[in-house]
């Protein structure tokens, strides 16, 4: 924000502030229009923040629901695999246990 004067001889009453999206004169401050302008900008920013928070909540809810559905599908597929091939699962578990046992015993 920059302070500018209308004329070289101008007093404080003729001064005004400028920014990218707002200009305020001393008269605006006296009349209370500055508070109205800032209040409306604050309301606009607040509304945008609330909208973005709501979007974030919705996105998180969708992500969570999708993750829960995928976990249920994977658990169901795993349970089905174990029911169809119990001895194969026992063999895989024994093999993994043997490999982990060998790896742990070589480190000591």
C-alpha positions in Angstrom: 0.0 0.0 0.0 1.4 3.4 -0.8 0.4 6.9 0.4 0.0 9.5 -2.4 -1.0 13.1 -2.4 -3.3 14.6 -5.0 -1.2 17.8 -5.3 2.1 19.0 -3.9 0.3 21.5 -1.6 -2.3 19.0 -0.6 -3.0 18.4 3.1 -3.9 15.2 4.9 -7.5 15.5 3.9 -6.5 15.2 0.2 -4.3 12.2 0.7 -5.3 8.7 -0.2 -3.9 5.2 0.0 -3.6 2.9 -3.1 -3.2 -0.8 -3.4 -3.8 -3.3 -6.1 -7.5 -3.6 -5.5 -8.5 -0.7 -3.3 -7.9 3.0 -2.9 -8.9 4.9 0.2 -9.0 8.7 0.7 -9.0 10.6 4.0 -12.6 11.4 3.3 -13.4 7.7 3.1 -11.9 7.2 6.6 -13.9 10.1 8.0 -17.1 8.8 6.6 -16.5 5.3 7.7 -16.5 3.9 4.2 -13.1 2.3 4.9 -14.6 -0.1 7.5 -17.3 -1.0 5.0 -14.8 -1.7 2.3 -12.5 -3.8 4.6 -15.5 -5.6 6.1 -16.8 -6.6 2.7 -13.3 -7.8 1.7 -13.0 -9.7 4.9 -16.3 -11.4 4.3 -15.3 -12.3 0.8 -12.0 -13.9 2.1 -13.8 -15.6 4.9 -16.3 -17.1 2.4 -13.5 -18.4 0.1 -11.7 -19.9 3.1 -14.9 -21.7 4.3 -15.5 -23.0 0.7 -12.0 -24.3 0.5 -12.3 -26.0 3.9 -15.5 -27.6 2.8 -13.9 -28.8 -0.4 -11.0 -30.3 1.7 -13.4 -32.0 4.0 -15.3 -33.5 1.1 -12.1 -34.6 -0.6 -10.9 -36.3 2.7 -14.3 -38.0 3.1 -14.1 -39.3 -0.5 -10.5 -40.5 0.0 -11.3 -42.2 3.3 -14.4 -44.0 1.8 -12.4 -45.1 -1.2 -9.5 -46.4 1.1 -12.0 -48.3 3.3 -13.6 -49.9 0.3 -10.3 -51.0 -1.1 -9.3 -52.5 2.2 -12.5 -54.4 2.4 -12.0 -55.8 -1.1 -8.4 -56.8 -0.3 -9.4 -58.5 2.9 -12.2 -60.3 1.1 -9.8 -61.5 -1.6 -7.3 -62.6 0.9 -9.9 -64.6 2.9 -11.1 -66.2 -0.3 -7.6 -67.2 -1.3 -6.9 -68.7 2.1 -10.2 -70.7 2.0 -9.5 -72.0 -1.5 -5.8 -72.9 -1.0 -5.1 -73.5 2.8 -2.0 -75.7 2.3 -0.5 -73.3 -0.2 -0.9 -70.5 2.4 0.7 -72.7 5.1 3.6 -73.4 2.8 4.1 -69.7 1.9 4.1 -68.8 5.6 6.6 -71.5 6.4 8.9 -70.4 3.6 8.7 -66.8 4.7 9.5 -67.8 8.3 12.4 -69.9 7.1 13.9 -67.0 5.0 13.5 -64.5 7.9 15.0 -67.0 10.3 18.1 -67.4 8.1 18.5 -63.7 7.6 18.3 -63.0 11.3 20.7 -65.8 12.2 23.4 -64.5 9.7 23.4 -61.0 11.3 24.4 -62.4 14.8 
